[in-house]
Amino acid sequence: NPALRGAVRRWLPVVGVAGAGWVLVGGLLGLLLGLAAGGGAWWWLRRARSAGGGPAEA
């Protein structure tokens, strides 16, 4: 299903960054830092896509 693949490609990096922050720091602070880092990754990827390039070109 192409729609599902597109959704996974958009959200998997964000979820990965958020999860990594939670795992590396741990606890409530890690959860908050992970969510902040995931939001930053989402913003960066969205900005790169709107500029017409991929994440490597941003």
Buried (B, 14 or more C-beta within 10 A) or exposed (E): EEEEEEEEEEEEBBBEBBBBBBEEBEEEEBBEBBBEBBEEBBEBBEEBEEEEEEEEEE
